């Protein structure tokens, strides 16, 4: 078989798979949308994690505006919803089918262009019911596409958020731990730094000086330093982002160290993993021994598991890890990932703050997922 024939056959399989997935979404009442491929770059640079941000294809139009090829489709879908919805607070169920574009280093084996189908459930006020709806619909679509064996991985950023909010921490430390939660190596370094390891002689005179100033004074000094250095952007980070990073480091330099007991509690919490229906007791025992009450957050977790069971999702075989998050910065609650024998099939989660961040006047609950055609084709046994 020639390369052209092989490519054509694969494309036919991909199109048929996409048709099956879309039929499941449409049958569940989701409406098709077609977000533009070309997007404003700043929307993504401000809201995606470093791993994705470093792979964005950037371009400048003749008028000087910075644009990019969409590196994911949740943000474009939300922008389209906000632009077209007569009542932005109204619930909407949307699905899409199209490519995303991310730079792939030579030899990485990753594609620069990848086809995805996905769903977004916006404005549903019963959050746990919406989460179960999205996950159950995702699994139904995979079955309709001919995928059999899967592994389901669950997480809940909301549980970690509840933990750090219950611990007595400076605000800038709490924000940093949450921001880097899904980056294990970076998170571990930050936690150790907050505990005082490596601080002292390594702290520069500039950071010590900044730490002794008010925020406005410190911003003025940083602005002068960056202007004298003619710094405009570093690694796609804006001057404002560089300023915020320096302010954080200055606050660390002048703050007390995190107590060893607190560090140990966070580390033990993030080591918890196992069958999803068995971890609640372990989390509860650990936090209660530390004098922390996570009853409300664990109640939400347990209700979600109950609803998943009613939706015929096998929570007994699903694995839950307190440390599991997503690499996209906007995820804020329940997250999941579906694995097949040959790789990732789908992933999704809750992102309640994103639509407000994009301009919605009132908070809009949001939950969605993306399904990856390449992984699905491989799971069908002929990829």
PyMOL commands that set and color helices and strands:
alter all, ss='L'
color gray80, all
select helices_A, chain A and resi 3-27+41-45+50-53+74-84+127-144+157-166+171-179+184-194+205-211+215-229+239-254+260-270+279-289+295-310+354-357+373-379
alter helices_A, ss='H'
color red, helices_A
select strands_A, chain A and resi 31-32+38-40+58-60+66-69+92-101+113-122+151-156+233-234+237-238+273-275+319-321+334-340+343-350+366-372
alter strands_A, ss='S'
color yellow, strands_A
deselect
rebuild
show_as cartoon
